[in-house]
Amino acid sequence: MRKIAIIGAGQAGLILGIGLVDAGYAVTLFSERTPEAILNGKPMGTPVLFPDALQLERNLGLNFWDREFPDCVRFRNEVCDPQGNTALVLSSDLQQHWQGIDQRLKFPTWMQEFVKRGGELVIQATTPEDLEEYVQTYNLVVVTAGRGSFSTLFERDAQKFEHDSPQRHAVSLITTGFKGDPVDLHTARMTVLPSVGEIIQLPFYANGKLSTLLAFGACIGGAMDRFSQAQSGQELLEVGKKAIQQLKPDYYDAIADLELVDDRAWVKGAITPTVRQPIGRLPSGAVVMGIGDVVLLHDPIAAQGANNATKMAHLVTQRIIEHGDRRFDEFWMQGIFDEFWHYVQYSRALTDCLLTPPAHLQDLMVAMAENPEIIKDYLQGFNHPPSLSSWFFEPEAAKNYLAQKNAMPSIHCKTVLAI
């Protein structure tokens, strides 16, 4: 029986570990924190998963909350003019629902399931030096932990991504007390304030009940970039409420009574989107493989991180099984990453378009507001970004696409936007 070591018990590590255990591999999963510590701690992220990634979870029998979670069933995107007035509304029912589950519930449950199915869970703060021992013991060592010293093992690939600094200061708050009708409670809402940032509201499952995820992506140095001095979740929530009251007052009544579901239900940070080489070289010359956040770190604006971690872990599981008894060498590791890059490059492009909107996105968004077929194509792009490749990213392709849809935007609509 081939032995696999996985460093990190997050989305990628757990999907990979459970998939390999189910396939008959001897898998050891190393986690810095116990399931209890994760359950009672702060979340590391607040992701929403789209249909394809959710189906991969279901295929592994990990969809423990499908009956309890009231899905995200609708999308609404408000684009504002420079004064904060709503200039454009993109709205559509979701053909396939989205889902956001508190990782503090999800990961401990999956860790217990991993052990139940026959995996070995080791609670240990693994260091890069420990990997030298692991490569002698296991047939393959996979690093999925994207924070701390492990990232230094994997060389940054500047040719695949251009950012050298964070593009947003991001804050996520898991709350209760949102005021709205039932449709509002099940709607993913994004409010775009040009040169200021984004305000995002999502249905979220936490503490055994429907909650509201309120998130902010503040442009660096912009009018909403005011969270850095806040040191607690309550302070962040108050800063966020005041920002909405000043920048988007028509939205304030809905969120005025929000409270955190608990005092640890918040995340604050600034992510530099990064692509790294998939091969980590140890001082001895041995190699380990990187997947998930350690090699593909996303700004959360397009919610691609956990979705891509799931899909990459699924691909690696398939390729490990197909590889049989052959050696897991550098050529094999690089080949899998290159295969996944053909997919994930469009995820990166989508994220970049939302962080720094190109001029032709204005025409597309106006057309989305007027044509329901176009917004459905756009939303499918969040689930499967390669579907955007023929029309979304390049000006000429967008122009041809709009012509095919008979959806050239009007002059009046174009003049009210300054994306």
C-alpha positions, 0 to 999 in steps of 0.5 A: 500500500502506497503511503501519502503524507498531507500537510494541512487540514484545510479544503485542499488537504481534506478533499485530497486525504479523504479521496485517497483513503477511499481509494485504498491509500495509507494517508497521514494528515498533519494538522497544526490544530485539533478539530476542537481547536478549529471548532472553537477558534477563528475561521481562516476564511469564509468561502462560498462554493459554486456548483461544480466544487459542491458536486465534488464534495457530494461525490465524496459523501461530504455534503453533511449540511445540504438539508440544513443549509438554506442555499443561496438562490439569487444573485444581485450586483449593484454598480454605483456611480462615483457618487455612490448612487445605484447606476446599474442592477444585475439580478438573476436567479441562480440555476444551480445554488451556491453554498457557504459553510463556516469552516469551523464546523466543516473542517472538524467534521471532515477531519473526524470523517477522515479518521473514521474512513481509515486515515491517520490524523497527526496533530503537530506543528510541522516545519520544513525541517520535518519534511526531510524525515517525511520524504524518507517515510512516505511515497509522496509528501503534499503540502497544502498549507499556504501560510507561514514558512512552507510558502518559502519552499515554493518559488514564486512564478512572476510570469503567471501573475503580476501583483506584488502587493495586496489589491484590497484590504479584506474583512469578513464578518459572520453575523445575524440580524439582517433585515429583509424579506426571505429572498434577500436572506438567500441572495448573494449581493455585491455592491460595487463602489468605483475606486472605493471597493466592494460590499458583499452580503451572502447567506452563510451557515454558522452556529447551526443556523442561517447567518449573513456573511458581510464582507468588505473589499476596500481599495487600498487608500480609498474611502472605505479603507478604514479597517486597519486599526480595528482589533476585534470583531466588534470594532470591525463590525462598527467600522463596517456599519459606519462605512455603509451608512456614509457610502451606501446609506440606502443599504444601512437599514438592512444591516443596522442591527447586525451582530456577530454570531460569536466574538471570533466570527471574523476575518481580516487581512490583505492578500497578495495574489500569488502563483508559485511553482508546484515543486518544493525543494528541500536542502537534501535535494528531495522534493515535495508537491504543493497544491491549494493555497501554497501555490495558488493564492487568490484575492477573495473578490471572485470567491475562487480560492476554495473552489480551486482548492477543491478542484485541484485536490480532486485532479491530484487524487485522480492522477495519483491513482492513475500513476500506479506504483511509479515514482512521484518525480518532479516531471509528474508534479509539474505535469499536473500543475500545468494541466490544472493551470489550463483551467485555473488561468481563467479563474485568475483572469476573472479575479483580476478583471474584478480587481481592476476592471478593464474598459470593456467590462462597462459594456458587458455589465450594461448588457447584463442588466438588459439581457438575462442570458448574458448575466447567466453566462457571467454567473456560470463563469464563477462556477467554471471560469473557462466558459468566459474565455471566448467572450469576457476577457478581451475587448474584441471578443466581448464586442463580437459576443454582444453583437451575437446576443444583439445586446450592444449597450445604449449610450445613455447607460454607458455614460452613468458608469465609471467603473 
